[in-house]
C-alpha cells in the first residue's frame, strides 16, 4: 500500500472523512529539504471541506536542515486518487523519502516541485 505524507489539512479528521470516507491512522514523520509557507485557497469545495482560507504548502529547498513536521498515512491507490481530486492546482504530488526513510507521496508547491 502507498504512503501519503501530510503537513496540512489532510491531517484533519473532517477532511479525511469527506475525502476518504474514513479516519486515517498515521504516525509522525518529517519532510526533509522543504520549507513551509501558506497559499490562499479559492476553490469553494476545498474551502468548505477544510474550513480554512489559507493552507500550508511546501517548497523544495534541498537544504538538509529544512524540515516540515507532519503525519504519514498508509492509504490505498483509490485514496491517492481521492486526495488528487481534493488538492487544488497549486499543489503537485511527488514521491519523497521522509525523515524515517519511508517512501511516500506528498503534495508540494507545483511551481517549485522537484523533478
Beta strands, then each sheet from edge to edge (+ up, - down):
strand 1: 3-6
strand 2: 26-32
strand 3: 34-40
strand 4: 54-60
strand 5: 67-74
strand 6: 91-97
strand 7: 103-109
sheet 1: 1+ 5- 2+
sheet 2: 3+ 4-
sheet 3: 6+ 7-
end
